[in-house]
Amino acid sequence: MLQPRRIIFSRKGFDSSSGGCPSPILPDGRLLSLPIPDTRSQVTFADIVHQGVSLGDHVAVLTRERWDGASGAHIDPDLNADALPRMPGWRPVFGQSGAAQGHLKNRGVEVGDLFVFFGLFRPVIETRAGWRFDPGQPPRHVIWGWLQIGQIQAVDALEKGALAWARYHPHFGWRDDPSNTLYLAADALTLGDTAPGLPGAGWFERHRASLQLTDRRASRPGVWALPRWFYPRKGQVPLTYHAKPERWRRETHRVVLQAVARGQEFVLDTRHYPEALPWIRCIIGSNAGRAG
C-alpha cells in the first residue's frame, strides 16, 4: 500500500506575479483555481470548464483585460476529468521542471508521496460587468487539490507515442530539458494504515475554514495558522525553505508561520512529523466533494 513519506505543499495557480490577481472564490463558495498563463500552451482559458464555469468567460474581467479566453493556459496540475475533452486512459497529472523539480529530486520525492496544492484566492462579487473582487475581503492562501504519486516519468525519456492521452499537457511543449518530469496520480488515495476511499487525485469544491492556510487574523496571505505540531523540533524544520527560527511563532492553540514570499514546493517529511498524516487525511476526507 502506498504511503506518503513526504507531503509536498505545492503553490499553483494565479497570484500577483503569475496572472496578475488571485483566483476567485465564487459568491456561493466554490473554488475556481485559474491556471497560470502560458503562451506556449495549446490549451486556452476558453477551452477549460471547471464546476460548470468556462474560465474564458471571466478571466478578462478578473485580470482587467490582461488575459482573455484566447490566451494560453498552463493547465498544471490537471486534476479535473471534466475540464477538457479526454482521450482514453487519461489520469490526473502534474508536471515540474527546473529548480523546483531539482528541489523535489534532492528531497527524494518518490512514488507514494502526496502533493497538496494551494494557491492565492479572493472572494468575488457579482456585478453587471461580471465578477469583481470583493474590496472588503482580503486574498488568502487556500488548499484546493491533491495528487498522490503513482508514477514518475521523465518527459525526454518517453518513447515516441507513449502517454498519447497526455500530449496536450504543457510540459510536452518543452524539449531538451532533462529535468522535465511528469507525476501521474495513483489510482487510490492511501494515507497511513487506512484508505479513505478516494481516488489518488482530486480537487475541493468549496472554500471552508479547514482548507485555509492564511491566519484569519492576518492582513497578508503569507501569514499562516497551522496546528501546534508544526513547530520545529529537534533540529528538524517541517517545511523546506522555512529554516529561519524567526518565521515560526508558537501560540496556545496554533503555530503562526511567516511563509516565504516565493517558492513552489515545500516538502514535509512525515517520519519527523507523523501527525501530518491524520491531519491531511481529515482535511481531504472532509472536503473532497469531487475527485479526478
ChimeraX commands (.cxc) that place a marker at each C-alpha (Angstrom):
marker #1 position 0.00,0.00,0.00 radius 0.5
marker #1 position 1.33,3.43,-0.96 radius 0.5
marker #1 position 2.06,5.69,1.97 radius 0.5
marker #1 position 3.41,9.22,1.73 radius 0.5
marker #1 position 6.78,9.63,3.33 radius 0.5
marker #1 position 6.62,13.21,2.14 radius 0.5
marker #1 position 3.81,15.73,1.80 radius 0.5
marker #1 position 4.64,18.50,-0.66 radius 0.5
marker #1 position 2.82,21.81,-0.26 radius 0.5
marker #1 position 2.80,22.96,-3.88 radius 0.5
marker #1 position 1.89,26.55,-4.79 radius 0.5
marker #1 position -0.11,26.60,-8.03 radius 0.5
marker #1 position -2.43,28.96,-9.88 radius 0.5
marker #1 position -2.83,32.71,-10.30 radius 0.5
marker #1 position -1.21,35.23,-7.98 radius 0.5
marker #1 position 0.04,38.81,-8.23 radius 0.5
marker #1 position 3.09,37.85,-10.33 radius 0.5
marker #1 position 1.70,34.88,-12.29 radius 0.5
marker #1 position -1.56,36.02,-13.84 radius 0.5
marker #1 position -1.77,39.32,-12.00 radius 0.5
marker #1 position -4.54,38.57,-9.49 radius 0.5
marker #1 position -5.83,35.84,-7.17 radius 0.5
marker #1 position -8.07,33.00,-8.26 radius 0.5
marker #1 position -11.73,33.62,-7.38 radius 0.5
marker #1 position -13.87,32.25,-4.57 radius 0.5
marker #1 position -17.33,32.47,-6.12 radius 0.5
marker #1 position -20.29,34.01,-4.26 radius 0.5
marker #1 position -21.58,30.51,-3.40 radius 0.5
marker #1 position -18.17,29.48,-2.01 radius 0.5
marker #1 position -16.92,27.48,-5.00 radius 0.5
marker #1 position -13.15,27.50,-5.54 radius 0.5
marker #1 position -12.03,28.23,-9.10 radius 0.5
marker #1 position -8.26,27.84,-9.40 radius 0.5
marker #1 position -7.03,29.67,-12.51 radius 0.5
marker #1 position -4.01,28.04,-14.22 radius 0.5
marker #1 position -1.22,30.50,-14.91 radius 0.5
marker #1 position -0.99,31.99,-18.43 radius 0.5
marker #1 position 1.31,30.18,-20.86 radius 0.5
marker #1 position 1.78,31.49,-24.39 radius 0.5
marker #1 position 3.22,28.11,-25.46 radius 0.5
marker #1 position 0.23,26.07,-24.30 radius 0.5
marker #1 position -2.13,24.57,-26.87 radius 0.5
marker #1 position -4.96,24.83,-24.30 radius 0.5
marker #1 position -6.69,28.22,-23.86 radius 0.5
marker #1 position -8.74,29.54,-20.95 radius 0.5
marker #1 position -11.85,29.25,-23.15 radius 0.5
marker #1 position -11.20,25.51,-23.51 radius 0.5
marker #1 position -11.33,24.84,-19.76 radius 0.5
marker #1 position -14.55,24.22,-17.84 radius 0.5
marker #1 position -14.48,23.75,-14.06 radius 0.5
marker #1 position -17.54,23.26,-11.86 radius 0.5
marker #1 position -19.72,24.28,-14.80 radius 0.5
marker #1 position -17.82,27.53,-15.34 radius 0.5
marker #1 position -15.91,28.33,-18.53 radius 0.5
marker #1 position -12.73,30.11,-17.47 radius 0.5
marker #1 position -12.72,32.04,-20.72 radius 0.5
marker #1 position -15.95,33.80,-19.77 radius 0.5
marker #1 position -14.39,35.51,-16.75 radius 0.5
marker #1 position -10.60,35.72,-16.97 radius 0.5
marker #1 position -10.64,39.00,-18.93 radius 0.5
marker #1 position -12.77,40.82,-16.33 radius 0.5
marker #1 position -10.80,39.47,-13.38 radius 0.5
marker #1 position -7.44,40.41,-14.95 radius 0.5
marker #1 position -8.67,43.75,-16.35 radius 0.5
marker #1 position -8.13,42.51,-19.91 radius 0.5
marker #1 position -4.55,41.40,-19.31 radius 0.5
marker #1 position -5.62,37.89,-20.37 radius 0.5
marker #1 position -8.73,36.65,-22.16 radius 0.5
marker #1 position -10.36,33.44,-23.32 radius 0.5
marker #1 position -7.96,33.08,-26.25 radius 0.5
marker #1 position -4.87,33.25,-24.01 radius 0.5
marker #1 position -2.90,30.06,-23.45 radius 0.5
marker #1 position -3.40,28.40,-20.05 radius 0.5
marker #1 position -0.82,26.25,-18.25 radius 0.5
marker #1 position -3.30,23.62,-17.05 radius 0.5
marker #1 position -0.99,22.05,-14.49 radius 0.5
marker #1 position -1.77,20.29,-12.25 radius 0.5
marker #1 position -4.64,18.89,-14.29 radius 0.5
marker #1 position -6.96,17.19,-11.80 radius 0.5
marker #1 position -10.50,17.50,-13.20 radius 0.5
marker #1 position -11.53,14.90,-15.78 radius 0.5
marker #1 position -14.35,17.19,-16.96 radius 0.5
marker #1 position -12.15,20.24,-17.58 radius 0.5
marker #1 position -11.32,19.23,-21.18 radius 0.5
marker #1 position -12.26,16.54,-23.70 radius 0.5
marker #1 position -10.15,13.49,-22.81 radius 0.5
marker #1 position -8.55,10.62,-24.66 radius 0.5
marker #1 position -8.96,7.08,-23.29 radius 0.5
marker #1 position -6.53,6.36,-20.48 radius 0.5
marker #1 position -6.48,9.91,-19.08 radius 0.5
marker #1 position -5.49,10.28,-15.45 radius 0.5
marker #1 position -4.65,13.32,-13.29 radius 0.5
marker #1 position -1.14,14.58,-13.95 radius 0.5
marker #1 position 1.27,17.24,-12.71 radius 0.5
marker #1 position 4.49,18.45,-14.33 radius 0.5
marker #1 position 7.56,20.10,-12.86 radius 0.5
marker #1 position 10.97,21.17,-14.16 radius 0.5
marker #1 position 13.93,23.43,-13.47 radius 0.5
marker #1 position 14.91,24.41,-9.95 radius 0.5
marker #1 position 11.59,23.31,-8.48 radius 0.5
marker #1 position 11.99,19.81,-9.91 radius 0.5
marker #1 position 15.59,19.80,-8.69 radius 0.5
marker #1 position 14.34,20.50,-5.18 radius 0.5
marker #1 position 11.85,17.64,-5.36 radius 0.5
marker #1 position 14.55,15.28,-6.61 radius 0.5
marker #1 position 17.02,16.40,-3.95 radius 0.5
marker #1 position 14.43,15.76,-1.24 radius 0.5
marker #1 position 13.89,12.23,-2.54 radius 0.5
marker #1 position 10.26,12.67,-3.64 radius 0.5
marker #1 position 9.03,9.27,-4.83 radius 0.5
marker #1 position 6.01,7.14,-5.67 radius 0.5
marker #1 position 3.51,7.28,-2.81 radius 0.5
marker #1 position 4.32,10.84,-1.77 radius 0.5
marker #1 position 1.49,13.37,-1.72 radius 0.5
marker #1 position 1.22,16.78,-3.40 radius 0.5
marker #1 position -1.15,19.19,-1.63 radius 0.5
marker #1 position -1.87,22.09,-3.97 radius 0.5
marker #1 position -2.57,25.55,-2.59 radius 0.5
marker #1 position -2.95,28.95,-4.20 radius 0.5
marker #1 position -3.93,32.56,-3.72 radius 0.5
marker #1 position -7.70,33.10,-3.66 radius 0.5
marker #1 position -10.04,36.03,-3.03 radius 0.5
marker #1 position -13.85,36.22,-2.89 radius 0.5
marker #1 position -15.65,37.85,-5.81 radius 0.5
marker #1 position -19.00,39.58,-6.04 radius 0.5
marker #1 position -21.41,39.63,-8.97 radius 0.5
marker #1 position -21.77,42.94,-10.83 radius 0.5
marker #1 position -23.36,43.96,-14.11 radius 0.5
marker #1 position -19.90,43.82,-15.69 radius 0.5
marker #1 position -19.19,40.36,-14.27 radius 0.5
marker #1 position -17.24,39.16,-11.28 radius 0.5
marker #1 position -15.23,41.68,-9.30 radius 0.5
marker #1 position -13.01,41.03,-6.33 radius 0.5
marker #1 position -14.74,41.92,-3.08 radius 0.5
marker #1 position -12.94,45.02,-1.72 radius 0.5
marker #1 position -13.95,44.02,1.80 radius 0.5
marker #1 position -12.31,40.60,1.60 radius 0.5
marker #1 position -8.52,40.12,1.53 radius 0.5
marker #1 position -6.74,37.43,-0.50 radius 0.5
marker #1 position -5.76,34.25,1.30 radius 0.5
marker #1 position -3.86,31.01,0.67 radius 0.5
marker #1 position -6.22,28.06,0.31 radius 0.5
marker #1 position -5.63,24.34,-0.31 radius 0.5
marker #1 position -7.57,23.40,-3.45 radius 0.5
marker #1 position -6.44,19.92,-4.53 radius 0.5
marker #1 position -4.20,16.89,-4.07 radius 0.5
marker #1 position -2.30,14.26,-6.06 radius 0.5
marker #1 position -0.68,11.14,-4.66 radius 0.5
marker #1 position 2.15,9.97,-6.90 radius 0.5
marker #1 position 1.54,6.68,-8.68 radius 0.5
marker #1 position 4.23,7.06,-11.36 radius 0.5
marker #1 position 7.12,9.42,-12.08 radius 0.5
marker #1 position 8.14,9.87,-15.70 radius 0.5
marker #1 position 10.93,11.94,-17.26 radius 0.5
marker #1 position 9.39,13.54,-20.36 radius 0.5
marker #1 position 12.52,13.33,-22.52 radius 0.5
marker #1 position 12.83,9.59,-21.76 radius 0.5
marker #1 position 9.40,8.73,-23.18 radius 0.5
marker #1 position 9.28,6.61,-26.30 radius 0.5
marker #1 position 7.53,8.06,-29.34 radius 0.5
marker #1 position 3.77,7.80,-28.90 radius 0.5
marker #1 position 3.90,6.93,-25.20 radius 0.5
marker #1 position 1.30,8.60,-22.97 radius 0.5
marker #1 position -0.66,9.70,-26.02 radius 0.5
marker #1 position -3.51,10.85,-23.76 radius 0.5
marker #1 position -1.21,13.40,-22.10 radius 0.5
marker #1 position 0.23,15.11,-25.18 radius 0.5
marker #1 position -1.96,18.19,-24.63 radius 0.5
marker #1 position -0.13,18.81,-21.34 radius 0.5
marker #1 position 2.09,21.93,-21.40 radius 0.5
marker #1 position 5.19,20.03,-20.28 radius 0.5
marker #1 position 5.21,18.18,-23.60 radius 0.5
marker #1 position 5.95,21.52,-25.25 radius 0.5
marker #1 position 9.33,21.73,-23.53 radius 0.5
marker #1 position 12.16,19.89,-25.23 radius 0.5
marker #1 position 15.75,19.10,-24.32 radius 0.5
marker #1 position 15.15,19.62,-20.61 radius 0.5
marker #1 position 16.37,16.60,-18.64 radius 0.5
marker #1 position 14.64,17.88,-15.50 radius 0.5
marker #1 position 11.19,17.96,-17.17 radius 0.5
marker #1 position 9.13,15.44,-15.17 radius 0.5
marker #1 position 5.53,14.23,-15.01 radius 0.5
marker #1 position 3.88,12.94,-11.86 radius 0.5
marker #1 position 0.93,10.67,-12.63 radius 0.5
marker #1 position -1.73,10.10,-9.99 radius 0.5
marker #1 position -2.14,6.86,-8.09 radius 0.5
marker #1 position -5.42,5.03,-8.63 radius 0.5
marker #1 position -6.49,5.42,-4.99 radius 0.5
marker #1 position -5.51,7.66,-2.10 radius 0.5
marker #1 position -3.76,5.88,0.77 radius 0.5
marker #1 position -2.64,7.67,3.92 radius 0.5
marker #1 position -1.13,5.75,6.80 radius 0.5
marker #1 position -2.80,2.44,7.59 radius 0.5
marker #1 position -6.18,3.28,6.12 radius 0.5
marker #1 position -7.51,4.15,2.67 radius 0.5
marker #1 position -10.11,6.98,2.76 radius 0.5
marker #1 position -11.95,5.54,-0.24 radius 0.5
marker #1 position -10.93,8.40,-2.53 radius 0.5
marker #1 position -9.04,8.49,-5.82 radius 0.5
marker #1 position -5.37,9.36,-5.91 radius 0.5
marker #1 position -6.04,12.93,-7.07 radius 0.5
marker #1 position -8.87,15.43,-6.84 radius 0.5
marker #1 position -9.99,18.95,-6.03 radius 0.5
marker #1 position -12.14,20.67,-3.47 radius 0.5
marker #1 position -15.45,22.23,-4.47 radius 0.5
marker #1 position -15.84,24.98,-1.89 radius 0.5
marker #1 position -13.87,27.18,0.42 radius 0.5
marker #1 position -14.00,26.01,4.03 radius 0.5
marker #1 position -12.07,27.06,7.10 radius 0.5
marker #1 position -10.12,23.79,7.22 radius 0.5
marker #1 position -8.71,24.46,3.73 radius 0.5
marker #1 position -7.45,27.94,4.51 radius 0.5
marker #1 position -3.76,28.26,5.39 radius 0.5
marker #1 position -3.80,32.03,5.96 radius 0.5
marker #1 position -4.43,33.11,9.53 radius 0.5
marker #1 position -7.89,34.73,9.61 radius 0.5
marker #1 position -6.48,37.45,11.88 radius 0.5
marker #1 position -3.78,38.39,9.35 radius 0.5
marker #1 position -3.81,41.14,6.75 radius 0.5
marker #1 position -1.34,39.30,4.49 radius 0.5
marker #1 position -1.91,35.89,2.87 radius 0.5
marker #1 position 1.59,34.66,3.74 radius 0.5
marker #1 position 0.85,34.59,7.47 radius 0.5
marker #1 position -0.32,31.03,8.09 radius 0.5
marker #1 position -2.07,29.49,11.09 radius 0.5
marker #1 position -1.12,25.82,11.48 radius 0.5
marker #1 position -1.59,23.09,14.10 radius 0.5
marker #1 position 0.78,23.21,17.08 radius 0.5
marker #1 position 2.65,20.10,15.97 radius 0.5
marker #1 position 4.08,22.07,13.03 radius 0.5
marker #1 position 6.52,23.86,15.33 radius 0.5
marker #1 position 10.16,22.93,14.51 radius 0.5
marker #1 position 11.56,20.19,16.72 radius 0.5
marker #1 position 14.94,18.56,17.37 radius 0.5
marker #1 position 16.66,20.43,14.59 radius 0.5
marker #1 position 14.01,19.46,12.03 radius 0.5
marker #1 position 12.06,22.12,10.15 radius 0.5
marker #1 position 8.63,20.89,8.99 radius 0.5
marker #1 position 8.68,22.71,5.65 radius 0.5
marker #1 position 11.68,23.18,3.39 radius 0.5
marker #1 position 12.62,26.82,2.66 radius 0.5
marker #1 position 11.41,27.78,6.16 radius 0.5
marker #1 position 14.50,27.14,8.28 radius 0.5
marker #1 position 14.76,30.59,9.88 radius 0.5
marker #1 position 13.53,30.33,13.51 radius 0.5
marker #1 position 12.01,33.81,13.37 radius 0.5
marker #1 position 9.48,32.59,10.80 radius 0.5
marker #1 position 7.81,30.40,13.46 radius 0.5
marker #1 position 5.79,31.55,16.49 radius 0.5
marker #1 position 4.09,29.16,18.87 radius 0.5
marker #1 position 0.79,30.24,20.40 radius 0.5
marker #1 position -1.59,28.48,22.78 radius 0.5
marker #1 position -3.66,26.69,20.14 radius 0.5
marker #1 position -1.71,27.16,16.93 radius 0.5
marker #1 position 1.59,27.89,15.25 radius 0.5
marker #1 position 1.92,31.04,13.16 radius 0.5
marker #1 position 4.27,30.84,10.16 radius 0.5
marker #1 position 5.59,33.69,8.06 radius 0.5
marker #1 position 5.64,31.78,4.77 radius 0.5
marker #1 position 8.25,32.63,2.16 radius 0.5
marker #1 position 7.05,35.04,-0.50 radius 0.5
marker #1 position 8.12,32.87,-3.43 radius 0.5
marker #1 position 8.88,29.21,-3.98 radius 0.5
marker #1 position 6.77,26.42,-5.39 radius 0.5
marker #1 position 7.40,23.20,-3.49 radius 0.5
marker #1 position 7.64,22.98,0.33 radius 0.5
marker #1 position 8.40,19.44,1.47 radius 0.5
marker #1 position 7.36,17.93,4.82 radius 0.5
marker #1 position 8.92,14.63,5.96 radius 0.5
marker #1 position 6.27,12.55,7.71 radius 0.5
marker #1 position 8.93,10.49,9.52 radius 0.5
marker #1 position 9.72,13.55,11.63 radius 0.5
marker #1 position 6.15,14.86,11.69 radius 0.5
marker #1 position 3.87,11.78,11.74 radius 0.5
marker #1 position 0.96,13.95,12.90 radius 0.5
marker #1 position 0.78,15.22,9.32 radius 0.5
marker #1 position -0.85,12.01,8.06 radius 0.5
marker #1 position -4.03,12.06,10.18 radius 0.5
marker #1 position -4.20,15.85,9.71 radius 0.5
marker #1 position -4.16,15.73,5.92 radius 0.5
marker #1 position -6.40,12.64,5.91 radius 0.5
marker #1 position -9.01,14.64,7.81 radius 0.5
marker #1 position -8.70,17.65,5.52 radius 0.5
marker #1 position -9.05,15.64,2.32 radius 0.5
marker #1 position -11.71,13.28,3.66 radius 0.5
marker #1 position -13.95,16.04,4.99 radius 0.5
marker #1 position -13.66,18.35,1.96 radius 0.5
marker #1 position -13.38,16.08,-1.09 radius 0.5
marker #1 position -16.74,16.59,-2.70 radius 0.5
marker #1 position -15.29,15.85,-6.15 radius 0.5
marker #1 position -12.23,14.00,-7.36 radius 0.5
marker #1 position -10.39,13.13,-10.54 radius 0.5
marker link #1:1,2 radius 0.2
marker link #1:2,3 radius 0.2
marker link #1:3,4 radius 0.2
marker link #1:4,5 radius 0.2
marker link #1:5,6 radius 0.2
marker link #1:6,7 radius 0.2
marker link #1:7,8 radius 0.2
marker link #1:8,9 radius 0.2
marker link #1:9,10 radius 0.2
marker link #1:10,11 radius 0.2
marker link #1:11,12 radius 0.2
marker link #1:12,13 radius 0.2
marker link #1:13,14 radius 0.2
marker link #1:14,15 radius 0.2
marker link #1:15,16 radius 0.2
marker link #1:16,17 radius 0.2
marker link #1:17,18 radius 0.2
marker link #1:18,19 radius 0.2
marker link #1:19,20 radius 0.2
marker link #1:20,21 radius 0.2
marker link #1:21,22 radius 0.2
marker link #1:22,23 radius 0.2
marker link #1:23,24 radius 0.2
marker link #1:24,25 radius 0.2
marker link #1:25,26 radius 0.2
marker link #1:26,27 radius 0.2
marker link #1:27,28 radius 0.2
marker link #1:28,29 radius 0.2
marker link #1:29,30 radius 0.2
marker link #1:30,31 radius 0.2
marker link #1:31,32 radius 0.2
marker link #1:32,33 radius 0.2
marker link #1:33,34 radius 0.2
marker link #1:34,35 radius 0.2
marker link #1:35,36 radius 0.2
marker link #1:36,37 radius 0.2
marker link #1:37,38 radius 0.2
marker link #1:38,39 radius 0.2
marker link #1:39,40 radius 0.2
marker link #1:40,41 radius 0.2
marker link #1:41,42 radius 0.2
marker link #1:42,43 radius 0.2
marker link #1:43,44 radius 0.2
marker link #1:44,45 radius 0.2
marker link #1:45,46 radius 0.2
marker link #1:46,47 radius 0.2
marker link #1:47,48 radius 0.2
marker link #1:48,49 radius 0.2
marker link #1:49,50 radius 0.2
marker link #1:50,51 radius 0.2
marker link #1:51,52 radius 0.2
marker link #1:52,53 radius 0.2
marker link #1:53,54 radius 0.2
marker link #1:54,55 radius 0.2
marker link #1:55,56 radius 0.2
marker link #1:56,57 radius 0.2
marker link #1:57,58 radius 0.2
marker link #1:58,59 radius 0.2
marker link #1:59,60 radius 0.2
marker link #1:60,61 radius 0.2
marker link #1:61,62 radius 0.2
marker link #1:62,63 radius 0.2
marker link #1:63,64 radius 0.2
marker link #1:64,65 radius 0.2
marker link #1:65,66 radius 0.2
marker link #1:66,67 radius 0.2
marker link #1:67,68 radius 0.2
marker link #1:68,69 radius 0.2
marker link #1:69,70 radius 0.2
marker link #1:70,71 radius 0.2
marker link #1:71,72 radius 0.2
marker link #1:72,73 radius 0.2
marker link #1:73,74 radius 0.2
marker link #1:74,75 radius 0.2
marker link #1:75,76 radius 0.2
marker link #1:76,77 radius 0.2
marker link #1:77,78 radius 0.2
marker link #1:78,79 radius 0.2
marker link #1:79,80 radius 0.2
marker link #1:80,81 radius 0.2
marker link #1:81,82 radius 0.2
marker link #1:82,83 radius 0.2
marker link #1:83,84 radius 0.2
marker link #1:84,85 radius 0.2
marker link #1:85,86 radius 0.2
marker link #1:86,87 radius 0.2
marker link #1:87,88 radius 0.2
marker link #1:88,89 radius 0.2
marker link #1:89,90 radius 0.2
marker link #1:90,91 radius 0.2
marker link #1:91,92 radius 0.2
marker link #1:92,93 radius 0.2
marker link #1:93,94 radius 0.2
marker link #1:94,95 radius 0.2
marker link #1:95,96 radius 0.2
marker link #1:96,97 radius 0.2
marker link #1:97,98 radius 0.2
marker link #1:98,99 radius 0.2
marker link #1:99,100 radius 0.2
marker link #1:100,101 radius 0.2
marker link #1:101,102 radius 0.2
marker link #1:102,103 radius 0.2
marker link #1:103,104 radius 0.2
marker link #1:104,105 radius 0.2
marker link #1:105,106 radius 0.2
marker link #1:106,107 radius 0.2
marker link #1:107,108 radius 0.2
marker link #1:108,109 radius 0.2
marker link #1:109,110 radius 0.2
marker link #1:110,111 radius 0.2
marker link #1:111,112 radius 0.2
marker link #1:112,113 radius 0.2
marker link #1:113,114 radius 0.2
marker link #1:114,115 radius 0.2
marker link #1:115,116 radius 0.2
marker link #1:116,117 radius 0.2
marker link #1:117,118 radius 0.2
marker link #1:118,119 radius 0.2
marker link #1:119,120 radius 0.2
marker link #1:120,121 radius 0.2
marker link #1:121,122 radius 0.2
marker link #1:122,123 radius 0.2
marker link #1:123,124 radius 0.2
marker link #1:124,125 radius 0.2
marker link #1:125,126 radius 0.2
marker link #1:126,127 radius 0.2
marker link #1:127,128 radius 0.2
marker link #1:128,129 radius 0.2
marker link #1:129,130 radius 0.2
marker link #1:130,131 radius 0.2
marker link #1:131,132 radius 0.2
marker link #1:132,133 radius 0.2
marker link #1:133,134 radius 0.2
marker link #1:134,135 radius 0.2
marker link #1:135,136 radius 0.2
marker link #1:136,137 radius 0.2
marker link #1:137,138 radius 0.2
marker link #1:138,139 radius 0.2
marker link #1:139,140 radius 0.2
marker link #1:140,141 radius 0.2
marker link #1:141,142 radius 0.2
marker link #1:142,143 radius 0.2
marker link #1:143,144 radius 0.2
marker link #1:144,145 radius 0.2
marker link #1:145,146 radius 0.2
marker link #1:146,147 radius 0.2
marker link #1:147,148 radius 0.2
marker link #1:148,149 radius 0.2
marker link #1:149,150 radius 0.2
marker link #1:150,151 radius 0.2
marker link #1:151,152 radius 0.2
marker link #1:152,153 radius 0.2
marker link #1:153,154 radius 0.2
marker link #1:154,155 radius 0.2
marker link #1:155,156 radius 0.2
marker link #1:156,157 radius 0.2
marker link #1:157,158 radius 0.2
marker link #1:158,159 radius 0.2
marker link #1:159,160 radius 0.2
marker link #1:160,161 radius 0.2
marker link #1:161,162 radius 0.2
marker link #1:162,163 radius 0.2
marker link #1:163,164 radius 0.2
marker link #1:164,165 radius 0.2
marker link #1:165,166 radius 0.2
marker link #1:166,167 radius 0.2
marker link #1:167,168 radius 0.2
marker link #1:168,169 radius 0.2
marker link #1:169,170 radius 0.2
marker link #1:170,171 radius 0.2
marker link #1:171,172 radius 0.2
marker link #1:172,173 radius 0.2
marker link #1:173,174 radius 0.2
marker link #1:174,175 radius 0.2
marker link #1:175,176 radius 0.2
marker link #1:176,177 radius 0.2
marker link #1:177,178 radius 0.2
marker link #1:178,179 radius 0.2
marker link #1:179,180 radius 0.2
marker link #1:180,181 radius 0.2
marker link #1:181,182 radius 0.2
marker link #1:182,183 radius 0.2
marker link #1:183,184 radius 0.2
marker link #1:184,185 radius 0.2
marker link #1:185,186 radius 0.2
marker link #1:186,187 radius 0.2
marker link #1:187,188 radius 0.2
marker link #1:188,189 radius 0.2
marker link #1:189,190 radius 0.2
marker link #1:190,191 radius 0.2
marker link #1:191,192 radius 0.2
marker link #1:192,193 radius 0.2
marker link #1:193,194 radius 0.2
marker link #1:194,195 radius 0.2
marker link #1:195,196 radius 0.2
marker link #1:196,197 radius 0.2
marker link #1:197,198 radius 0.2
marker link #1:198,199 radius 0.2
marker link #1:199,200 radius 0.2
marker link #1:200,201 radius 0.2
marker link #1:201,202 radius 0.2
marker link #1:202,203 radius 0.2
marker link #1:203,204 radius 0.2
marker link #1:204,205 radius 0.2
marker link #1:205,206 radius 0.2
marker link #1:206,207 radius 0.2
marker link #1:207,208 radius 0.2
marker link #1:208,209 radius 0.2
marker link #1:209,210 radius 0.2
marker link #1:210,211 radius 0.2
marker link #1:211,212 radius 0.2
marker link #1:212,213 radius 0.2
marker link #1:213,214 radius 0.2
marker link #1:214,215 radius 0.2
marker link #1:215,216 radius 0.2
marker link #1:216,217 radius 0.2
marker link #1:217,218 radius 0.2
marker link #1:218,219 radius 0.2
marker link #1:219,220 radius 0.2
marker link #1:220,221 radius 0.2
marker link #1:221,222 radius 0.2
marker link #1:222,223 radius 0.2
marker link #1:223,224 radius 0.2
marker link #1:224,225 radius 0.2
marker link #1:225,226 radius 0.2
marker link #1:226,227 radius 0.2
marker link #1:227,228 radius 0.2
marker link #1:228,229 radius 0.2
marker link #1:229,230 radius 0.2
marker link #1:230,231 radius 0.2
marker link #1:231,232 radius 0.2
marker link #1:232,233 radius 0.2
marker link #1:233,234 radius 0.2
marker link #1:234,235 radius 0.2
marker link #1:235,236 radius 0.2
marker link #1:236,237 radius 0.2
marker link #1:237,238 radius 0.2
marker link #1:238,239 radius 0.2
marker link #1:239,240 radius 0.2
marker link #1:240,241 radius 0.2
marker link #1:241,242 radius 0.2
marker link #1:242,243 radius 0.2
marker link #1:243,244 radius 0.2
marker link #1:244,245 radius 0.2
marker link #1:245,246 radius 0.2
marker link #1:246,247 radius 0.2
marker link #1:247,248 radius 0.2
marker link #1:248,249 radius 0.2
marker link #1:249,250 radius 0.2
marker link #1:250,251 radius 0.2
marker link #1:251,252 radius 0.2
marker link #1:252,253 radius 0.2
marker link #1:253,254 radius 0.2
marker link #1:254,255 radius 0.2
marker link #1:255,256 radius 0.2
marker link #1:256,257 radius 0.2
marker link #1:257,258 radius 0.2
marker link #1:258,259 radius 0.2
marker link #1:259,260 radius 0.2
marker link #1:260,261 radius 0.2
marker link #1:261,262 radius 0.2
marker link #1:262,263 radius 0.2
marker link #1:263,264 radius 0.2
marker link #1:264,265 radius 0.2
marker link #1:265,266 radius 0.2
marker link #1:266,267 radius 0.2
marker link #1:267,268 radius 0.2
marker link #1:268,269 radius 0.2
marker link #1:269,270 radius 0.2
marker link #1:270,271 radius 0.2
marker link #1:271,272 radius 0.2
marker link #1:272,273 radius 0.2
marker link #1:273,274 radius 0.2
marker link #1:274,275 radius 0.2
marker link #1:275,276 radius 0.2
marker link #1:276,277 radius 0.2
marker link #1:277,278 radius 0.2
marker link #1:278,279 radius 0.2
marker link #1:279,280 radius 0.2
marker link #1:280,281 radius 0.2
marker link #1:281,282 radius 0.2
marker link #1:282,283 radius 0.2
marker link #1:283,284 radius 0.2
marker link #1:284,285 radius 0.2
marker link #1:285,286 radius 0.2
marker link #1:286,287 radius 0.2
marker link #1:287,288 radius 0.2
marker link #1:288,289 radius 0.2
marker link #1:289,290 radius 0.2
marker link #1:290,291 radius 0.2
marker link #1:291,292 radius 0.2
view
